[in-house]
């Protein structure tokens, strides 16, 4: 390697004259001590700062410090800003393509902010590190009535009794629910194997979320009569089921389907 030790380099053609340093072939131009440039610097190859030696991509800048290296590389229409050594998948990248900005980890796109302002989550889900957080929808400021801060879905196991007498044997039961904000939608299926002395109305208990007030849904007997049923929140934790004509819906072998949407307290 040839070495040139100088204090100042001034082109001999006067002002507005370019100074070119050419490493020739696969060689590199290295500045091994402090240097200052009073004007613009145009680099057509790669620049390594602080001992960085990775020049595998054309038009790149590598800066290596004591802790975290920084690399800026160009690849066709995309510019990558990477914190970490080349080839190390654990380090994140920012990818700039036109006016789009993409956050990448493990060399895969994760989150993109598009030129038009849309945010595209490429992989994974969004969650908050603490509870009771949400998203304000349709407004430009924190407005309580526009805060969506709760969503839940799952299954529940209904209990089955009658308001009069008692049901001897209950067969298969199942339930599902979805909660969005204060509104809860539940659906259930129950089988009365042996009705016994049950009368009045069938009470379906064990609601996954307590209801507030009286709410009315609908249902159907699905094994024998096909009758439509009225399903009403009989208490904060149960639904009362009757036939459309207020008659008792239970009997041996009857299967009751129902659904109610209600508000929580």
C-alpha positions in Angstrom: 0.0 0.0 0.0 1.3 3.4 -0.9 1.2 6.1 1.8 0.9 9.9 1.3 1.4 12.1 4.3 0.1 15.6 3.7 -1.4 18.5 5.6 -3.4 20.2 2.8 -4.3 19.2 -0.7 -5.4 22.0 -3.1 -6.2 21.4 -6.8 -3.9 23.5 -9.0 -6.7 24.6 -11.4 -8.2 27.2 -9.1 -11.7 27.3 -7.7 -14.5 24.9 -8.6 -12.1 22.2 -9.5 -12.7 18.6 -8.4 -10.1 16.6 -6.5 -10.2 12.9 -7.3 -8.7 10.1 -5.1 -8.7 6.8 -6.9 -7.9 3.5 -5.2 -7.3 1.8 -8.5 -8.9 -1.6 -9.1 -9.9 -3.3 -5.9 -7.8 -1.0 -3.8 -9.3 1.5 -1.4 -8.5 5.1 -0.4 -8.0 5.2 3.4 -7.8 8.3 5.7 -6.1 7.0 8.8 -6.3 10.1 11.0 -8.6 13.1 11.5 -9.5 15.0 8.3 -11.7 17.9 7.5 -13.4 18.8 4.2 -14.6 22.3 3.6 -16.9 21.5 0.7 -19.0 18.6 -0.6 -17.8 15.1 -0.7 -19.0 12.9 -3.6 -18.4 9.1 -3.1 -19.1 6.8 -6.0 -17.9 3.7 -4.2 -18.2 2.9 -0.5 -17.0 4.7 2.7 -15.8 3.1 5.8 -15.4 5.1 9.0 -13.7 4.0 12.3 -12.1 0.8 10.9 -15.2 -0.5 9.1 -14.1 -2.8 6.3 -17.4 -4.1 4.9 -17.8 -2.8 1.3 -19.9 -5.7 0.0 -22.7 -3.4 -1.3 -22.2 -0.6 -3.7 -22.8 2.9 -2.5 -22.6 2.0 1.2 -21.5 3.8 4.4 -20.1 1.8 7.3 -19.4 3.4 10.7 -18.0 1.3 13.4 -17.8 2.6 17.0 -17.0 1.0 20.3 -20.5 -0.4 20.8 -23.0 -0.5 17.9 -21.9 -0.3 14.2 -24.0 1.7 11.8 -24.3 0.9 8.1 -26.1 2.7 5.3 -26.3 0.8 2.1 -28.1 1.2 -1.2 -29.5 -1.7 -3.1 -31.3 -0.7 -6.4 -34.2 1.6 -5.4 -34.0 0.9 -1.6 -31.7 2.4 1.0 -31.1 0.4 4.2 -30.0 1.9 7.5 -28.8 -0.9 9.7 -27.7 -0.9 13.4 -25.3 -3.8 13.6 -22.6 -5.6 11.6 -23.3 -6.9 8.1 -24.8 -10.4 8.0 -26.0 -10.3 11.7 -29.8 -11.0 11.6 -30.4 -9.9 15.1 -30.0 -6.2 14.3 -32.9 -4.0 13.0 -33.0 -2.1 9.7 -34.8 0.9 8.4 -35.6 0.5 4.7 -36.4 3.6 2.6 -38.0 2.9 -0.8 -39.3 6.1 -2.4 -41.4 7.8 0.3 -42.2 4.5 2.1 -40.4 3.7 5.4 -40.2 0.1 6.6 -38.9 -1.3 9.9 -37.3 -4.7 9.4 -35.9 -7.3 11.8 -34.2 -10.5 10.9 -34.1 -9.1 7.3 -37.9 -9.3 7.0 -40.4 -6.4 6.8 -42.3 -5.9 10.0 -43.9 -2.4 9.9 -44.3 -0.1 7.0 -45.4 3.6 7.0 -46.6 4.3 3.4 -46.2 7.6 1.6 -49.9 8.2 1.9 -49.8 7.9 5.7 -51.2 4.3 6.0 -49.5 2.0 8.5 -49.0 -1.6 7.3 -48.2 -4.3 9.9 -46.4 -6.9 7.9 -46.1 -9.5 10.6 -47.1 -10.2 14.2 -49.7 -8.4 16.3 -50.1 -5.1 18.1 -50.4 -5.1 21.9 -49.9 -2.7 24.8 -47.4 -3.4 27.6 -50.0 -2.3 30.2 -53.7 -3.0 30.4 -56.7 -0.5 30.0 -55.2 1.0 26.8 -57.1 1.4 23.5 -57.5 3.3 20.3 -59.4 6.5 19.7 -61.4 5.9 16.5 -62.9 8.6 14.3 -61.5 11.6 16.2 -58.3 13.6 16.3 -58.1 14.0 20.1 -58.6 11.8 23.2 -62.4 11.6 23.3 -63.7 9.1 25.9 -66.8 8.1 23.8 -64.5 7.2 20.9 -62.1 5.0 22.9 -62.2 1.3 22.0 -60.3 -0.3 24.9 -61.8 -3.8 25.2 -62.2 -6.8 23.0 -62.6 -10.4 24.1 -63.9 -13.6 22.7 -64.1 -17.2 24.1 -66.3 -20.0 25.3 -68.5 -20.4 28.4 -70.4 -23.4 29.9 -74.1 -22.7 30.5 -75.9 -24.0 33.6 -79.5 -25.1 33.1 -82.4 -24.9 35.5 -86.1 -24.2 35.4 -88.0 -21.5 37.1 -90.6 -24.0 38.3 -90.0 -27.6 39.4 -86.7 -29.1 38.4 -85.1 -30.6 35.3 -83.9 -34.1 35.9 -81.1 -34.6 33.4 -79.2 -32.0 31.3 -77.3 -33.3 28.3 -74.7 -31.5 26.1 -74.3 -27.7 26.7 -72.0 -25.2 25.0 -71.6 -21.5 24.7 -69.5 -18.8 22.9 -69.3 -15.1 23.3 -67.7 -11.9 21.9 -67.3 -8.6 23.8 -66.5 -5.3 22.0 -66.4 -2.4 24.3 -69.4 -2.6 26.6 -71.5 -4.8 24.3 -71.5 -8.6 24.7 -73.0 -11.2 22.3 -73.5 -14.7 23.7 -74.8 -17.8 22.0 -75.7 -21.1 23.6 -76.9 -24.6 22.9 -78.4 -26.8 25.6 -80.0 -30.3 25.5 -82.7 -31.3 28.0 -82.4 -35.1 28.2 -85.1 -35.6 30.9 -87.3 -32.7 31.8 -88.7 -34.1 35.0 -91.0 -31.5 36.6 -89.4 -28.5 35.0 -91.9 -25.7 34.1 -92.2 -21.9 33.7 -89.1 -21.0 31.8 -85.6 -22.5 31.2 -82.9 -20.4 32.9 -79.5 -20.5 31.2 -76.9 -19.3 33.7 -73.2 -18.7 33.9 -73.0 -15.7 31.5 -69.3 -15.0 30.9 -69.8 -11.2 31.5 -72.6 -9.8 33.7 -75.4 -8.0 32.0 -76.9 -4.6 32.9 -80.6 -4.2 32.6 -83.1 -6.3 30.5 -82.1 -7.4 27.0 -84.0 -9.6 24.6 -82.6 -12.0 22.1 -84.0 -14.9 20.1 -83.7 -18.7 19.9 -85.1 -21.9 18.4 -86.0 -25.4 19.6 -84.0 -27.5 17.2 -84.9 -31.1 17.8 -88.7 -31.5 17.8 -91.0 -28.4 17.5 -88.8 -25.9 15.7 -90.6 -23.2 17.7 -89.1 -19.7 17.9 -88.1 -18.6 21.4 -87.7 -15.4 23.3 -84.4 -15.2 25.3 -84.3 -12.5 27.9 -81.6 -11.5 30.4 -83.4 -12.7 33.6 -80.6 -11.5 35.9 -77.1 -10.2 35.5 -75.8 -13.7 35.1 -78.6 -15.7 33.4 -81.0 -15.8 30.4 -84.6 -16.8 30.7 -85.9 -18.9 27.7 -89.6 -19.3 26.7 -91.4 -20.1 23.6 -92.7 -17.3 21.4 -96.2 -17.7 23.1 -94.8 -17.6 26.6 -95.1 -21.4 27.0 -92.5 -23.6 28.6 -89.9 -24.7 26.0 -88.5 -27.7 27.8 -89.4 -31.4 27.4 -87.6 -34.7 27.1 -85.0 -34.5 24.2 -85.5 -30.8 23.5 -82.5 -28.9 22.1 -82.5 -25.1 22.7 -80.4 -22.7 20.7 -80.3 -19.0 21.6 -78.4 -15.7 21.3 -78.6 -12.4 23.1 -76.7 -9.1 22.8 -76.5 -7.0 25.9 -74.6 -4.3 27.6 -72.4 -4.6 30.6 -72.6 -2.4 33.7 
